[in-house]
Amino acid sequence: MKTILANQGLTPEFVAPRLWFAEQTTDGAYTSNSASDRAYAWDRTKKCIDIARAIDCKAVVLWLAREGSYIRESKDARLAYQRLLETVNAMLDYDKEIEIWIEPKPNEPTDQAYVPTIGHAVALSYASNDPKRVKGLIESAHALLAGLDPSDEMAFALSHDKLASVHLNDQNGLKYDQDKNFGGANLRAAFNQVRVLEEAGYGQRGEFIGLDVKAIRTQRGCPVTDHLKNSREIFLHLVDKVRSLDNGLVQQYRDGRDYEALELYILKHLMGIK
């Protein structure tokens, strides 16, 4: 798809090195105990940056899928963090214009990842040699898998001007990464994600809002694309809900610490009840 977009004169939002599928990355890529495996990961990373520049793409996404462990004693965690930071700095040095967008996830395929939340990604950014070029990409389900509220994660990144992109979807509890339709499991949580992004003016500087969703596994038919259309429709409905919110009334309830009234107002607003 990236090649097709480039041939049509369109630039993809980002490219990403695939560092989770090969034998050399089974035990991690940048944090592997094997020097030859780490060299393999770095070679693929350089090729990814070269491709990004060739198609005039400014960003490389690092989903650090296997940078973690199943057995904590199997790796030196402090050394692993050092190796991740060294890799980020090497990427920044390899190309003086590319941005690095770190996409955190707490688990799967690893049992526990070394960069599980946006806070860890932001910490890596500030520790890097060029913090302005290291940002984060938040996927809703990944935040939920960490037991966190995606809207709070987004707000945290926005407060540091580190939210490079978002991938909206949904997640039903702490289980495998489901990539459910946006709003499909928790409509109120979806509303708050849209609210945080809208209040921050997200997108006005060219940021993308993506949908990382999969078709329902029991859906009949092929090809199945309604999950994309439906998620977009829900997103746009929630944008309307956010923009029609009576913020003066919200502030009134906040000032009076009348959170029961605020909650009822939000619920009625989402349900279209006057």
Secondary structure, DSSP 4 states (H G I P E B T S, - for coil): -HHHHHHTT---S-B----SSSGGGTT-STT-S-HHHHHHHHHHHHHHHHHHHHTT--EEEEE-TT-EESSGGGS-HHHHHHHHHHHHHHHHHH-SS-EEEEE--SSSSSSEESS-SHHHHHHHHHHSS-GGGEEEEEEHHHHHHTT--HHHHHHHHHHTT-EEEEEE-B--SSSS---BPTTSS-HHHHHHHHHHHHHTTTTTTS--EEE-----TT--SSS--HHHHHHHHHHHHHHHHHHTS-HHHHHHHHHTT-HHHHHHHHHHHHHT--
